[in-house]
Amino acid sequence: QWAMAASLVKKYGVVPTNAMPESFNTNHTAGLADALARKERKDALVLRKLVQEGKTEEVEKKRKEFLSEIYRMTAIAVGEPPKTFDLEYRDDDKKLHLDKNLTPVEFFNKYWNINFDDYVCLTNAPDHEYGKLYSLPFEDNVNGGLPITFLNVPIEYLKEAAIKQLKDGESVWFGNDVLKEMDRKTGYLDTELYKTDELFDVDTYMTKAERLATGEGEVSHAMTLVGVDLDKGEIRKWKVENSWSEKSGRKGYFTMSDKWFDEFVYEVVVRKEFLTDDQKKLAESKPTPLPAWDSLA
């Protein structure tokens, strides 16, 4: 979820790669993820048993113990971020600068002009009522962090807000179902890419609402909109930056058809200024909490 990453940066800041270089485990996270998942599942069995036995005080004690072990595993695998670091750089005029003893939070606040509270996650979930703000409280995993919320609106509003933000010079985070109608090598995202129904002489088409309701559709990946091709206001295609290295697509960039946006894009994160007046009011309203098994989860 976008709010998870925003909460981490807001709370802990960021560091440049020279202060904490990438390692094998940060570039190949599958092994660590597997070890953490196995540890957490075993811990869950212990905690559930304690709850069933009514040992509430022991639950919190064990939870803290398990979190400490999770932290140790992660620190061993990827290292601990530096508490302070020095930043040396040349500006556009080739003048040398040295900024000493920066904390990660100071670095972020000084060199980035970003207010995460200015952003809203617009979602297009046709199996839910439009014009409502929803939340996923069970996924709020950063203490004191931003709540995970979605303002559910028709798909055209996601496009309008995304285009406005792109025209303003800022890329757009978006959640999507990337494995549907996608070719990794060429980087094409197009609903006409594979003609499997014609091959088998069947009809497997489902609406977006039906795909969400059955689990066929999901937000499986996040990418970034970095461009849009417009012809007299009509959308021809979108330019997408992915995170699968330069070996995928055209040096890491994908081409997405507008129909693919309709079918497989579920979320865009945009600044509030690009919403309608009614949407701005809804974004400030009390959200309706969704259960853990909801299709938006």
Protein Blocks (a to p, Z undefined) as FASTA:
>chain_A
ZZlmmmmmmmnopadfklmccdfklmmmmlmmmmmmmmmmmmmmmmmmmmmnopaklmmm
mmmmmmmmmmmmmmmmnopadfbdcdddddfkopacddehiafklmmmmmpccdfklpcc
ddddfkbcehiacddfklmcbghiacdddddddfklmmmmmmmmmmnopacdddddfkgo
pafknopacfklpcfklmnopafbdcfklmmmnomaccfbdcddfbdcdeehiafbdcdd
dfebjkgcjehiacddfklmmmmpcbdcddfklpcfklmmmmmmccddddfkbmkZZ
